[in-house]
Amino acid sequence: MGGLEAIVAPSGYGGRKVKPEAMQVQPASPIESNRARYYAFALVTSLFFTWGFAYGLLDVLNKHFQSIFNISHTQTTLMQVAYFGAYFVFAIPAGQFSSRFGYKRLIYVGLSLYALGAFMFWPSAVTKKYYGFVLSTVVIGAGLVSLEVAANSYISVLGPPHQAAMRLTFAQARTDAFQAVAAFTGPLIASRAFFHGENQNNLHTVQYVYLGVGLLGICLIVLFFFCKLPEITEAQLQENLEATGAEVKPLWKQWHTLFGAFTQFCYVGAQVALASFVLFYITEDPYLKTRFTSSEASNMFSYMQITFMLGRFVSTPLLQYMEPDLQLLIWGGMTAIFSLVAALTGGRAGLASLFIVFFFESSQFPIIFCLGTSNLGKWTKRGSSLLVMGVGGGAAFPPAQGAVADSINSVRSYIIPFIGYMVVVVYSSGMIIARKRATARAAALIDAEGGVRAADDKDRSSVSDSEKKVEDERRENVTSSAVPV
């Protein structure tokens, strides 16, 4: 599976790890100093705050709009359809724009659309038109998909390829200090602004909250305007790929990318559906002896977001000791198991299961993204847009879960996220099998090229230490590059 070795810390034969420097691949960045690279990394990761805050508010708005507009569970998911449907529609154009004009200009476009969509909430609130909010959410989504294509792919190539999964996970963990604060404060603000006193029955606070969101977008535009953000060209990415000796194939033959995009579709769909119905699960659970108010449920949702943040911080350092595809398998299996438990039990056991699911969701998106976009060379930007396009799954799963909630109840509707998480289990299992087969083929290639190892060692006893060192590096390079697509 193409590019797997560049992401999962390439393994040699006999369980021996290949040294990263043996890959002879330079970071895909023209930045001359580490300090400049770290600054670019920090600025781009600040973008994670934008969709953390927007997404944190979105799930709470479902419950608020249901009360204001007297609509069904399924109708409330139009906000998710609008938000994540924009990913499905605009991801490919965003990738093409990035290929032609670069990451920085795409960031300008994304932030402009993000601010515009937030400002559109004001007239929608004044006119009290639900579909006005839906349209505004489409514009915000178009802006965020542009930012995701730019930020995720930029971070994944801004440094050594073998550290891409850890770098992107760390970026999201680091910005979880911002993003999780955003995702945490979104529901927390909403619990105070949307569900207290007269605010429960009007849209005034929605106007002002999204006015602040729009102003945040403007501030970020100004910040990026005064920042020199080095560009990474497709030629540089292609040169790095060729340096590994990996075979360059058309994008439509990169199966790890195509299946990765489908897996991302199912994973994000499951994650969004799970979060979208948390408030309904808590307030409508027939198996709970104590009923929770909407405000209390919103607070509990914010605690679940904190659990997600903690999971990200725990998952990131573990990538130093375990293969990303293995972590994806274990984490995906845990989310599948406990989303099923939440669907079948309800009550306090169901609530506890939701907290566990939030914890193990933590690193799945960045790992799927990095596995799916590895070793694409000149196709990296377009491949990244495919993986971001997979975020459109957030538009497909919530309506399905809403239909189950309307026909049965909100607790049983959690069978829908379970289906999505099972796809992650299948994909990660396939990636593990592909990695082990690639390692075995690399070992066979080394043995075939070097002859019988015992005889080879005997011959080496007569050569100088410098010649032995050259031979060792040659062997390691064969191991790191002999990975099939």
C-alpha positions in Angstrom: 0.0 0.0 0.0 1.7 3.1 -1.3 3.4 5.4 1.1 2.6 3.3 4.2 6.3 3.1 5.1 6.7 6.9 5.1 4.1 7.3 7.8 4.4 4.2 10.1 8.1 4.6 11.0 9.5 2.1 8.5 10.4 -1.3 9.9 13.3 -3.4 8.7 13.6 -7.2 8.8 13.9 -9.0 12.0 12.0 -6.4 13.9 14.8 -3.8 13.5 13.8 -0.2 13.0 15.2 1.7 10.1 16.8 5.0 11.2 14.9 8.0 9.8 18.0 9.6 8.5 18.6 6.5 6.3 15.6 7.5 4.2 17.6 10.4 2.8 14.5 12.5 2.4 14.6 16.2 3.3 11.6 18.0 4.8 9.3 19.2 2.0 9.9 22.8 3.0 12.2 25.5 1.7 12.5 27.0 5.2 16.2 27.4 6.1 15.9 27.3 9.9 14.1 25.2 12.4 12.9 28.3 14.2 11.2 29.5 11.0 9.6 26.1 10.5 8.3 26.0 14.1 6.8 29.5 13.7 5.0 28.5 10.5 3.9 25.3 12.2 2.5 27.3 15.2 0.7 29.8 13.0 -1.0 27.2 10.8 -2.0 25.1 13.8 -3.8 28.2 15.2 -6.4 27.5 12.5 -7.6 24.5 14.4 -9.3 26.9 16.8 -11.6 28.1 14.1 -13.3 24.8 13.4 -13.1 23.7 17.0 -15.2 26.6 18.1 -17.6 26.5 15.1 -18.1 22.7 15.5 -18.6 23.0 19.3 -21.4 25.5 18.8 -23.1 23.6 15.9 -24.1 20.5 17.9 -25.7 22.7 20.6 -27.6 24.8 18.0 -29.5 21.6 17.0 -31.2 21.5 20.4 -31.8 25.2 20.5 -33.3 25.4 17.0 -35.5 22.4 17.7 -37.1 24.4 20.5 -37.3 27.7 18.6 -38.6 26.4 15.3 -40.5 23.4 16.6 -38.8 21.0 14.2 -38.1 17.2 14.3 -34.8 15.5 15.1 -34.2 14.8 11.5 -34.9 18.4 10.4 -32.3 19.7 13.0 -29.6 17.6 11.2 -29.9 20.0 8.2 -27.3 22.1 10.0 -24.9 19.1 9.9 -25.8 18.4 6.3 -25.0 22.0 5.4 -21.8 22.1 7.4 -20.3 18.8 6.3 -21.9 18.7 2.9 -19.8 21.8 2.1 -16.8 19.6 2.7 -18.0 17.1 0.1 -18.7 19.8 -2.5 -15.8 22.2 -1.9 -12.9 19.9 -1.0 -11.8 19.1 -4.5 -12.0 22.7 -5.7 -10.0 23.7 -2.6 -7.3 21.2 -3.5 -7.1 22.4 -7.1 -6.9 26.0 -5.9 -4.1 25.1 -3.5 -2.2 23.3 -6.3 -2.4 26.4 -8.5 -2.1 29.3 -6.1 -0.6 27.8 -3.0 -1.5 27.2 0.7 -1.4 30.8 1.9 -3.9 32.1 -0.7 -6.2 29.2 0.1 -6.0 30.2 3.8 -7.1 33.7 2.9 -10.1 32.3 1.0 -11.0 30.0 3.8 -10.9 32.7 6.5 -12.9 35.1 4.3 -15.7 32.6 3.8 -15.6 31.6 7.5 -16.1 35.3 8.5 -18.7 35.9 5.9 -20.8 32.9 6.9 -20.6 33.9 10.6 -21.8 37.5 9.8 -24.7 36.0 7.8 -26.1 34.6 11.1 -27.2 38.1 12.1 -29.8 38.7 9.4 -31.0 35.1 9.7 -31.6 35.7 13.4 -33.4 39.0 12.8 -35.7 37.4 10.2 -36.1 34.2 12.2 -35.5 32.0 9.1 -34.2 28.5 9.9 -33.1 28.0 6.3 -31.1 31.3 6.5 -29.0 29.6 9.2 -28.6 26.6 7.0 -27.3 28.7 4.2 -25.0 30.6 6.5 -23.6 27.3 7.7 -22.9 26.2 4.1 -20.7 29.3 3.7 -18.9 28.7 7.0 -18.4 25.1 5.9 -16.9 26.2 2.6 -14.4 28.3 4.5 -13.5 25.6 6.9 -12.9 23.0 4.2 -10.5 25.4 2.6 -8.7 25.8 5.9 -8.6 22.1 6.6 -7.2 21.3 3.1 -4.5 23.9 3.7 -3.7 23.3 7.4 -3.8 19.4 7.5 -1.8 18.9 4.3 0.7 21.7 5.1 1.5 20.3 8.5 1.8 16.7 7.2 4.5 17.8 4.7 6.2 20.5 6.8 9.0 18.2 8.0 10.3 14.6 7.7 7.8 12.2 6.1 8.3 9.5 8.7 7.0 11.8 11.4 3.9 13.0 9.6 1.3 11.1 11.6 2.9 12.2 14.9 3.3 15.8 13.7 -0.3 16.1 12.6 -1.6 14.4 15.8 0.7 16.6 17.8 -0.5 19.7 15.9 -4.1 18.8 16.8 -3.2 17.9 20.3 -1.2 21.1 20.7 -4.1 23.1 19.3 -6.5 21.1 21.5 -5.1 23.5 24.1 -7.0 25.9 21.8 -9.4 23.7 19.9 -10.6 21.7 22.8 -10.9 25.0 24.8 -13.0 26.1 21.8 -15.0 22.9 21.6 -15.4 23.0 25.4 -16.3 26.7 25.6 -18.7 26.4 22.7 -21.2 24.2 24.5 -20.4 26.0 27.8 -21.2 29.4 26.3 -24.3 27.9 24.7 -25.5 26.5 28.0 -25.4 30.0 29.4 -26.4 32.0 26.3 -29.0 29.7 24.7 -30.7 27.8 27.5 -31.1 30.3 30.3 -34.1 32.5 31.0 -35.6 34.4 28.1 -32.7 33.2 25.8 -34.4 29.8 25.6 -37.1 31.4 23.4 -35.2 33.8 21.2 -32.2 34.1 18.9 -30.6 37.3 20.2 -27.6 35.7 21.7 -27.0 33.6 18.6 -26.5 36.9 16.7 -23.8 38.2 19.0 -22.0 34.9 19.4 -21.6 34.6 15.7 -20.7 38.2 15.3 -17.7 37.4 17.6 -16.9 34.3 15.4 -16.8 36.5 12.3 -14.5 39.1 14.0 -12.2 36.2 14.9 -11.9 35.3 11.2 -11.0 38.9 10.4 -8.3 39.0 13.0 -6.7 35.8 11.7 -6.7 37.2 8.1 -4.7 40.2 9.4 -2.3 38.0 11.3 -1.6 35.9 8.2 -1.2 39.0 6.0 1.8 40.1 8.1 3.3 36.5 8.2 5.8 35.2 5.7 4.5 31.6 5.2 6.9 29.6 3.1 5.2 27.7 0.2 5.7 24.0 -0.5 5.6 23.2 -4.2 4.4 20.0 -5.9 7.9 19.7 -7.5 9.5 19.5 -4.0 7.0 16.9 -2.9 7.7 14.8 -6.0 11.5 15.1 -5.5 11.2 13.9 -2.0 9.1 10.9 -3.0 11.5 9.9 -5.8 14.4 10.1 -3.3 12.8 7.2 -1.3 12.8 5.1 -4.5 9.0 4.6 -4.2 7.1 4.0 -7.4 5.0 7.0 -8.6 1.5 6.0 -9.7 -1.5 8.0 -10.8 -3.8 9.2 -8.0 -6.6 6.9 -9.0 -4.3 3.9 -8.4 -3.3 5.0 -4.9 -5.6 2.5 -3.1 -4.5 3.6 0.3 -5.7 7.1 -0.5 -9.1 6.1 -2.1 -10.0 3.7 0.8 -8.6 6.2 3.2 -11.0 8.8 1.9 -13.9 6.4 2.3 -12.8 5.5 5.8 -12.5 9.2 6.7 -16.1 9.6 5.3 -17.4 6.9 7.7 -15.3 7.9 10.7 -16.3 11.6 10.5 -19.9 10.6 9.9 -19.8 8.5 13.0 -18.1 11.2 15.1 -20.5 13.9 14.0 -23.6 11.8 14.4 -22.4 10.7 17.9 -21.8 14.3 19.0 -25.0 15.7 17.3 -27.3 13.6 19.4 -25.5 13.8 22.7 -27.9 16.4 24.1 -30.9 14.4 22.8 -29.4 11.2 24.3 -29.0 12.8 27.7 -32.3 14.7 27.9 -34.5 12.0 26.3 -32.9 8.8 27.7 -35.9 6.7 29.0 -33.5 4.5 31.0 -32.2 7.4 33.2 -33.9 7.7 36.6 -32.8 11.4 36.9 -33.8 13.7 34.1 -31.3 16.3 32.9 -32.2 19.8 31.6 -30.8 21.1 28.3 -28.4 23.4 30.2 -27.1 20.4 32.3 -26.8 18.3 29.2 -24.8 21.0 27.4 -22.4 21.2 30.3 -22.0 17.4 30.2 -21.3 17.6 26.5 -18.5 20.1 27.2 -17.0 17.6 29.7 -17.0 15.0 26.9 -15.1 17.4 24.7 -12.5 17.6 27.5 -12.3 13.8 27.5 -11.6 14.0 23.7 -8.8 16.5 24.4 -7.2 14.2 27.0 -7.4 11.3 24.6 -5.5 13.3 22.1 -2.7 14.2 24.5 -2.4 10.5 25.6 -2.5 9.2 22.1 0.2 11.4 20.6 3.2 10.3 22.7 2.2 6.6 22.2 2.9 7.0 18.5 6.6 7.0 19.4 6.2 3.4 20.6 3.5 1.9 18.4 2.6 1.9 14.8 -0.1 4.4 13.8 -2.1 1.7 12.0 -2.1 -0.4 15.2 -3.2 2.5 17.3 -6.0 3.2 14.8 -7.1 -0.5 15.0 -7.2 -0.5 18.8 -8.8 3.0 19.1 -11.3 2.2 16.4 -12.2 -1.0 18.0 -12.9 0.7 21.3 -15.1 3.3 19.8 -17.1 0.6 17.9 -17.6 -1.5 21.1 -18.7 1.3 23.4 -20.9 3.1 20.8 -22.7 -0.3 20.6 -22.9 -0.4 24.4 -24.3 3.1 24.5 -27.0 2.1 21.9 -28.0 -1.1 23.7 -27.9 0.0 27.3 -28.7 3.6 28.0 -28.8 4.9 31.5 -25.6 5.6 33.4 -23.8 2.8 31.6 -24.7 4.4 28.3 -23.4 7.8 29.5 -20.1 6.3 30.7 -19.8 4.6 27.3 -20.1 7.9 25.5 -17.2 9.4 27.5 -15.1 6.4 26.5 -16.0 6.8 22.9 -15.0 10.5 23.0 -11.6 9.5 24.5 -10.8 6.9 21.8 -12.0 9.1 18.9 -9.1 11.4 19.7 -6.3 10.4 17.2 -8.3 8.6 14.5 -8.8 11.6 12.1 -5.1 12.6 11.9 -3.9 9.0 11.6 -6.3 8.2 8.8 -5.4 11.5 7.1 -1.6 10.7 7.2 -2.0 7.1 6.2 -4.2 8.1 3.3 -1.9 10.9 2.0 1.5 9.3 2.4 3.9 8.9 -0.5 1.8 10.8 -3.0 4.5 13.1 -4.3 3.0 15.7 -6.8 -0.5 14.3 -5.9 -0.2 15.3 -2.3 -2.4 18.4 -2.4 -5.1 16.6 -4.5 -4.9 13.6 -2.3 -5.3 15.8 0.8 -8.4 17.3 -0.7 -9.8 13.7 -1.2 -9.2 12.9 2.5 -10.8 16.2 3.6 -13.7 15.5 1.2 -14.3 12.5 3.3 -15.3 14.8 6.1 -18.5 15.1 4.1 -19.6 11.9 5.9 -20.7 14.3 8.6 -23.6 15.2 6.3 -24.7 11.6 5.7 -24.7 9.9 9.1 -26.7 12.4 11.3 -29.9 12.3 9.1 -29.7 8.5 9.3 -29.3 8.7 13.0 -32.1 11.2 13.2 -34.4 8.9 11.3 -33.7 6.1 13.8 -34.2 8.5 16.8 -37.6 9.6 15.4 -38.8 6.1 14.7 -37.4 4.4 17.9 -35.5 6.7 20.3 -32.2 8.6 20.7 -30.5 5.9 22.6 -31.0 3.2 20.0 -30.0 5.6 17.2 -26.4 5.2 18.4 -26.2 2.0 16.3 -25.4 4.4 13.3 -22.0 5.6 14.7 -21.1 1.9 15.5 -21.3 1.2 11.7 -18.9 4.0 10.9 -16.4 2.9 13.5 -16.4 -0.6 12.2 -15.2 0.7 8.8 -12.2 2.2 10.6 -11.4 -1.2 12.1 -11.5 -2.8 8.7 -9.2 -0.1 7.1 -6.7 -0.2 9.9 -6.6 -4.0 9.7 -5.9 -3.8 6.0 -3.1 -1.3 6.6 -1.4 -3.5 9.2 -1.5 -6.5 6.8 -0.1 -4.4 4.0 2.7 -3.1 6.2 3.7 -6.6 7.3 3.7 -7.9 3.8 5.8 -4.9 2.7 8.3 -5.5 5.4 8.5 -9.2 4.5 9.1 -8.3 0.8 11.7 -5.8 1.8 13.5 -8.4 3.8 13.3 -10.9 0.9 14.7 -8.2 -1.4 17.7 -7.6 0.9 18.4 -11.3 1.2 18.1 -11.9 -2.6 20.4 -8.9 -3.3 23.0 -9.6 -0.6 23.0 -13.4 -0.9 23.1 -15.7 2.1 23.6 -13.6 5.1 26.2 -15.9 6.8 28.4 -15.9 3.7 27.8 -12.1 3.3 29.0 -11.6 6.9 32.1 -13.7 6.2 33.0 -11.6 3.2 32.4 -8.4 5.1 35.1 -9.4 7.7 37.8 -8.5 5.1 36.6 -5.0 4.3 37.2 -1.7 6.0 34.9 -0.2 8.6 34.0 2.7 6.2 32.9 0.2 3.5 30.8 -1.7 6.1 29.1 1.6 7.0 28.3 2.3 3.4 26.9 -1.2 2.9 24.7 -0.8 6.1 23.2 2.4 4.8 22.5 0.8 1.4 20.7 -2.0 3.1 18.6 0.4 5.2 17.7 2.5 2.1 16.4 -0.6 0.4 14.3 -1.5 3.4 12.8 2.0 3.6 11.9 2.3 -0.1 10.8 -1.2 -1.0 7.2 -0.6 -0.2 4.5 -1.5 -2.8 1.5 0.7 -3.6 
